[in-house]
Amino acid sequence: MLQRLPALFALLLLTGCDIPGISPSPAVLQKEAEAKAIGSACRHALRGLEDCYTLNPKATKAAVFAGWKDMDAYMRENKIEGTPSMLGKAEKPAKPASTEEIIEPAARSGTTQGRS
């Protein structure tokens, strides 16, 4: 009985402790959840996995794929159509008309130089 007492005492001490490495850290869990959200957003935006990986190089590929696959199953079950991504489709604003006015005074200054 005395030989088992130290083992029982150690077991009693370890039950109240958080031993590092037994459960994943909150930061790791958060990064995985964010990668899954990225994957599901890519699927909803009708974006391919390769594009999603390229646009989000810091996200883990396995979690991105899991999120993409989960969203794909959800969209198929509920017959949801994806929404095309607006990334890269925004038109550039037109050049302001004031640039023409700036060029015009320079042309006039050339005619005044001939007078002097």
PyMOL CGO cylinders between C-alpha atoms (Angstrom):
from pymol import cmd
from pymol.cgo import CYLINDER

trace = [
    CYLINDER, 0.00, 0.00, 0.00, 2.83, 2.43, 0.77, 0.3, 1, 1, 1, 1, 1, 1,
    CYLINDER, 2.83, 2.43, 0.77, 4.32, 1.82, -2.68, 0.3, 1, 1, 1, 1, 1, 1,
    CYLINDER, 4.32, 1.82, -2.68, 1.12, 2.99, -4.36, 0.3, 1, 1, 1, 1, 1, 1,
    CYLINDER, 1.12, 2.99, -4.36, 0.78, 6.12, -2.23, 0.3, 1, 1, 1, 1, 1, 1,
    CYLINDER, 0.78, 6.12, -2.23, 3.30, 8.26, -4.26, 0.3, 1, 1, 1, 1, 1, 1,
    CYLINDER, 3.30, 8.26, -4.26, 1.65, 7.22, -7.54, 0.3, 1, 1, 1, 1, 1, 1,
    CYLINDER, 1.65, 7.22, -7.54, -1.79, 8.16, -6.20, 0.3, 1, 1, 1, 1, 1, 1,
    CYLINDER, -1.79, 8.16, -6.20, -0.42, 11.46, -4.90, 0.3, 1, 1, 1, 1, 1, 1,
    CYLINDER, -0.42, 11.46, -4.90, 1.12, 12.28, -8.31, 0.3, 1, 1, 1, 1, 1, 1,
    CYLINDER, 1.12, 12.28, -8.31, -2.11, 11.35, -10.06, 0.3, 1, 1, 1, 1, 1, 1,
    CYLINDER, -2.11, 11.35, -10.06, -4.05, 13.60, -7.69, 0.3, 1, 1, 1, 1, 1, 1,
    CYLINDER, -4.05, 13.60, -7.69, -1.71, 16.53, -8.44, 0.3, 1, 1, 1, 1, 1, 1,
    CYLINDER, -1.71, 16.53, -8.44, -1.91, 16.04, -12.21, 0.3, 1, 1, 1, 1, 1, 1,
    CYLINDER, -1.91, 16.04, -12.21, -5.71, 16.01, -12.34, 0.3, 1, 1, 1, 1, 1, 1,
    CYLINDER, -5.71, 16.01, -12.34, -5.89, 19.68, -11.41, 0.3, 1, 1, 1, 1, 1, 1,
    CYLINDER, -5.89, 19.68, -11.41, -3.26, 20.86, -13.90, 0.3, 1, 1, 1, 1, 1, 1,
    CYLINDER, -3.26, 20.86, -13.90, -3.39, 21.94, -17.51, 0.3, 1, 1, 1, 1, 1, 1,
    CYLINDER, -3.39, 21.94, -17.51, -0.64, 19.97, -19.14, 0.3, 1, 1, 1, 1, 1, 1,
    CYLINDER, -0.64, 19.97, -19.14, 0.71, 21.75, -22.21, 0.3, 1, 1, 1, 1, 1, 1,
    CYLINDER, 0.71, 21.75, -22.21, 0.41, 19.75, -25.38, 0.3, 1, 1, 1, 1, 1, 1,
    CYLINDER, 0.41, 19.75, -25.38, -2.65, 17.75, -24.40, 0.3, 1, 1, 1, 1, 1, 1,
    CYLINDER, -2.65, 17.75, -24.40, -5.18, 20.13, -25.93, 0.3, 1, 1, 1, 1, 1, 1,
    CYLINDER, -5.18, 20.13, -25.93, -4.55, 22.57, -28.80, 0.3, 1, 1, 1, 1, 1, 1,
    CYLINDER, -4.55, 22.57, -28.80, -3.96, 26.19, -27.90, 0.3, 1, 1, 1, 1, 1, 1,
    CYLINDER, -3.96, 26.19, -27.90, -6.71, 28.75, -28.53, 0.3, 1, 1, 1, 1, 1, 1,
    CYLINDER, -6.71, 28.75, -28.53, -4.57, 30.49, -31.16, 0.3, 1, 1, 1, 1, 1, 1,
    CYLINDER, -4.57, 30.49, -31.16, -4.29, 27.29, -33.19, 0.3, 1, 1, 1, 1, 1, 1,
    CYLINDER, -4.29, 27.29, -33.19, -8.03, 26.69, -32.93, 0.3, 1, 1, 1, 1, 1, 1,
    CYLINDER, -8.03, 26.69, -32.93, -8.75, 30.25, -34.04, 0.3, 1, 1, 1, 1, 1, 1,
    CYLINDER, -8.75, 30.25, -34.04, -6.45, 30.00, -37.08, 0.3, 1, 1, 1, 1, 1, 1,
    CYLINDER, -6.45, 30.00, -37.08, -8.13, 26.75, -38.10, 0.3, 1, 1, 1, 1, 1, 1,
    CYLINDER, -8.13, 26.75, -38.10, -11.60, 28.25, -37.73, 0.3, 1, 1, 1, 1, 1, 1,
    CYLINDER, -11.60, 28.25, -37.73, -10.56, 31.27, -39.81, 0.3, 1, 1, 1, 1, 1, 1,
    CYLINDER, -10.56, 31.27, -39.81, -9.15, 29.01, -42.53, 0.3, 1, 1, 1, 1, 1, 1,
    CYLINDER, -9.15, 29.01, -42.53, -12.42, 27.06, -42.63, 0.3, 1, 1, 1, 1, 1, 1,
    CYLINDER, -12.42, 27.06, -42.63, -14.34, 30.32, -42.93, 0.3, 1, 1, 1, 1, 1, 1,
    CYLINDER, -14.34, 30.32, -42.93, -12.07, 31.38, -45.79, 0.3, 1, 1, 1, 1, 1, 1,
    CYLINDER, -12.07, 31.38, -45.79, -12.73, 28.10, -47.59, 0.3, 1, 1, 1, 1, 1, 1,
    CYLINDER, -12.73, 28.10, -47.59, -16.49, 28.38, -47.20, 0.3, 1, 1, 1, 1, 1, 1,
    CYLINDER, -16.49, 28.38, -47.20, -16.44, 31.99, -48.37, 0.3, 1, 1, 1, 1, 1, 1,
    CYLINDER, -16.44, 31.99, -48.37, -14.43, 30.98, -51.43, 0.3, 1, 1, 1, 1, 1, 1,
    CYLINDER, -14.43, 30.98, -51.43, -16.99, 28.30, -52.30, 0.3, 1, 1, 1, 1, 1, 1,
    CYLINDER, -16.99, 28.30, -52.30, -19.88, 30.72, -51.89, 0.3, 1, 1, 1, 1, 1, 1,
    CYLINDER, -19.88, 30.72, -51.89, -18.06, 33.22, -54.12, 0.3, 1, 1, 1, 1, 1, 1,
    CYLINDER, -18.06, 33.22, -54.12, -17.78, 30.53, -56.84, 0.3, 1, 1, 1, 1, 1, 1,
    CYLINDER, -17.78, 30.53, -56.84, -14.00, 30.59, -56.51, 0.3, 1, 1, 1, 1, 1, 1,
    CYLINDER, -14.00, 30.59, -56.51, -11.91, 27.46, -57.10, 0.3, 1, 1, 1, 1, 1, 1,
    CYLINDER, -11.91, 27.46, -57.10, -9.72, 25.92, -54.44, 0.3, 1, 1, 1, 1, 1, 1,
    CYLINDER, -9.72, 25.92, -54.44, -6.51, 26.83, -56.22, 0.3, 1, 1, 1, 1, 1, 1,
    CYLINDER, -6.51, 26.83, -56.22, -7.56, 30.48, -56.38, 0.3, 1, 1, 1, 1, 1, 1,
    CYLINDER, -7.56, 30.48, -56.38, -8.48, 30.38, -52.72, 0.3, 1, 1, 1, 1, 1, 1,
    CYLINDER, -8.48, 30.38, -52.72, -5.08, 28.93, -51.81, 0.3, 1, 1, 1, 1, 1, 1,
    CYLINDER, -5.08, 28.93, -51.81, -3.32, 31.59, -53.88, 0.3, 1, 1, 1, 1, 1, 1,
    CYLINDER, -3.32, 31.59, -53.88, -5.28, 34.47, -52.36, 0.3, 1, 1, 1, 1, 1, 1,
    CYLINDER, -5.28, 34.47, -52.36, -4.76, 33.20, -48.78, 0.3, 1, 1, 1, 1, 1, 1,
    CYLINDER, -4.76, 33.20, -48.78, -1.24, 31.78, -48.52, 0.3, 1, 1, 1, 1, 1, 1,
    CYLINDER, -1.24, 31.78, -48.52, -1.11, 31.94, -44.70, 0.3, 1, 1, 1, 1, 1, 1,
    CYLINDER, -1.11, 31.94, -44.70, -4.23, 29.78, -44.23, 0.3, 1, 1, 1, 1, 1, 1,
    CYLINDER, -4.23, 29.78, -44.23, -3.68, 26.04, -43.86, 0.3, 1, 1, 1, 1, 1, 1,
    CYLINDER, -3.68, 26.04, -43.86, -4.74, 24.22, -46.99, 0.3, 1, 1, 1, 1, 1, 1,
    CYLINDER, -4.74, 24.22, -46.99, -6.40, 21.34, -45.13, 0.3, 1, 1, 1, 1, 1, 1,
    CYLINDER, -6.40, 21.34, -45.13, -8.68, 23.67, -43.17, 0.3, 1, 1, 1, 1, 1, 1,
    CYLINDER, -8.68, 23.67, -43.17, -9.47, 25.76, -46.25, 0.3, 1, 1, 1, 1, 1, 1,
    CYLINDER, -9.47, 25.76, -46.25, -10.43, 22.59, -48.11, 0.3, 1, 1, 1, 1, 1, 1,
    CYLINDER, -10.43, 22.59, -48.11, -12.58, 21.39, -45.19, 0.3, 1, 1, 1, 1, 1, 1,
    CYLINDER, -12.58, 21.39, -45.19, -14.46, 24.70, -45.13, 0.3, 1, 1, 1, 1, 1, 1,
    CYLINDER, -14.46, 24.70, -45.13, -14.87, 24.67, -48.92, 0.3, 1, 1, 1, 1, 1, 1,
    CYLINDER, -14.87, 24.67, -48.92, -16.16, 21.10, -48.88, 0.3, 1, 1, 1, 1, 1, 1,
    CYLINDER, -16.16, 21.10, -48.88, -18.60, 21.77, -46.01, 0.3, 1, 1, 1, 1, 1, 1,
    CYLINDER, -18.60, 21.77, -46.01, -20.01, 24.82, -47.80, 0.3, 1, 1, 1, 1, 1, 1,
    CYLINDER, -20.01, 24.82, -47.80, -20.29, 22.87, -51.04, 0.3, 1, 1, 1, 1, 1, 1,
    CYLINDER, -20.29, 22.87, -51.04, -22.35, 20.18, -49.31, 0.3, 1, 1, 1, 1, 1, 1,
    CYLINDER, -22.35, 20.18, -49.31, -24.51, 22.82, -47.60, 0.3, 1, 1, 1, 1, 1, 1,
    CYLINDER, -24.51, 22.82, -47.60, -25.12, 24.68, -50.85, 0.3, 1, 1, 1, 1, 1, 1,
    CYLINDER, -25.12, 24.68, -50.85, -26.05, 21.48, -52.70, 0.3, 1, 1, 1, 1, 1, 1,
    CYLINDER, -26.05, 21.48, -52.70, -28.44, 20.35, -49.95, 0.3, 1, 1, 1, 1, 1, 1,
    CYLINDER, -28.44, 20.35, -49.95, -30.24, 23.68, -49.80, 0.3, 1, 1, 1, 1, 1, 1,
    CYLINDER, -30.24, 23.68, -49.80, -30.00, 24.43, -53.54, 0.3, 1, 1, 1, 1, 1, 1,
    CYLINDER, -30.00, 24.43, -53.54, -28.21, 27.73, -52.95, 0.3, 1, 1, 1, 1, 1, 1,
    CYLINDER, -28.21, 27.73, -52.95, -26.62, 29.51, -55.89, 0.3, 1, 1, 1, 1, 1, 1,
    CYLINDER, -26.62, 29.51, -55.89, -23.24, 31.09, -55.30, 0.3, 1, 1, 1, 1, 1, 1,
    CYLINDER, -23.24, 31.09, -55.30, -22.55, 34.79, -55.56, 0.3, 1, 1, 1, 1, 1, 1,
    CYLINDER, -22.55, 34.79, -55.56, -19.75, 35.69, -57.99, 0.3, 1, 1, 1, 1, 1, 1,
    CYLINDER, -19.75, 35.69, -57.99, -16.83, 37.48, -56.44, 0.3, 1, 1, 1, 1, 1, 1,
    CYLINDER, -16.83, 37.48, -56.44, -16.41, 41.17, -57.21, 0.3, 1, 1, 1, 1, 1, 1,
    CYLINDER, -16.41, 41.17, -57.21, -12.65, 40.96, -56.66, 0.3, 1, 1, 1, 1, 1, 1,
    CYLINDER, -12.65, 40.96, -56.66, -10.76, 42.38, -59.61, 0.3, 1, 1, 1, 1, 1, 1,
    CYLINDER, -10.76, 42.38, -59.61, -13.90, 43.38, -61.50, 0.3, 1, 1, 1, 1, 1, 1,
    CYLINDER, -13.90, 43.38, -61.50, -14.11, 46.94, -60.24, 0.3, 1, 1, 1, 1, 1, 1,
    CYLINDER, -14.11, 46.94, -60.24, -13.68, 49.47, -63.02, 0.3, 1, 1, 1, 1, 1, 1,
    CYLINDER, -13.68, 49.47, -63.02, -10.99, 52.09, -62.75, 0.3, 1, 1, 1, 1, 1, 1,
    CYLINDER, -10.99, 52.09, -62.75, -12.36, 55.59, -62.31, 0.3, 1, 1, 1, 1, 1, 1,
    CYLINDER, -12.36, 55.59, -62.31, -12.29, 57.78, -65.40, 0.3, 1, 1, 1, 1, 1, 1,
    CYLINDER, -12.29, 57.78, -65.40, -9.61, 60.45, -65.61, 0.3, 1, 1, 1, 1, 1, 1,
    CYLINDER, -9.61, 60.45, -65.61, -10.87, 63.79, -64.35, 0.3, 1, 1, 1, 1, 1, 1,
    CYLINDER, -10.87, 63.79, -64.35, -11.67, 66.44, -66.95, 0.3, 1, 1, 1, 1, 1, 1,
    CYLINDER, -11.67, 66.44, -66.95, -9.39, 68.92, -65.19, 0.3, 1, 1, 1, 1, 1, 1,
    CYLINDER, -9.39, 68.92, -65.19, -6.31, 67.41, -66.87, 0.3, 1, 1, 1, 1, 1, 1,
    CYLINDER, -6.31, 67.41, -66.87, -7.38, 68.91, -70.18, 0.3, 1, 1, 1, 1, 1, 1,
    CYLINDER, -7.38, 68.91, -70.18, -7.51, 72.34, -68.60, 0.3, 1, 1, 1, 1, 1, 1,
    CYLINDER, -7.51, 72.34, -68.60, -3.95, 71.99, -67.35, 0.3, 1, 1, 1, 1, 1, 1,
    CYLINDER, -3.95, 71.99, -67.35, -2.67, 71.16, -70.84, 0.3, 1, 1, 1, 1, 1, 1,
    CYLINDER, -2.67, 71.16, -70.84, -4.51, 74.10, -72.42, 0.3, 1, 1, 1, 1, 1, 1,
    CYLINDER, -4.51, 74.10, -72.42, -2.70, 76.91, -70.51, 0.3, 1, 1, 1, 1, 1, 1,
    CYLINDER, -2.70, 76.91, -70.51, 0.65, 75.41, -71.50, 0.3, 1, 1, 1, 1, 1, 1,
    CYLINDER, 0.65, 75.41, -71.50, -0.32, 75.74, -75.18, 0.3, 1, 1, 1, 1, 1, 1,
    CYLINDER, -0.32, 75.74, -75.18, -1.19, 79.40, -74.66, 0.3, 1, 1, 1, 1, 1, 1,
    CYLINDER, -1.19, 79.40, -74.66, 2.12, 80.14, -72.99, 0.3, 1, 1, 1, 1, 1, 1,
    CYLINDER, 2.12, 80.14, -72.99, 3.88, 78.98, -76.20, 0.3, 1, 1, 1, 1, 1, 1,
    CYLINDER, 3.88, 78.98, -76.20, 2.09, 81.72, -78.19, 0.3, 1, 1, 1, 1, 1, 1,
    CYLINDER, 2.09, 81.72, -78.19, 3.02, 84.43, -75.69, 0.3, 1, 1, 1, 1, 1, 1,
    CYLINDER, 3.02, 84.43, -75.69, 6.69, 83.54, -75.96, 0.3, 1, 1, 1, 1, 1, 1,
    CYLINDER, 6.69, 83.54, -75.96, 6.68, 84.51, -79.65, 0.3, 1, 1, 1, 1, 1, 1,
    CYLINDER, 6.68, 84.51, -79.65, 5.60, 88.09, -78.75, 0.3, 1, 1, 1, 1, 1, 1,
    CYLINDER, 5.60, 88.09, -78.75, 8.53, 88.92, -76.56, 0.3, 1, 1, 1, 1, 1, 1,
]
cmd.load_cgo(trace, "trace")
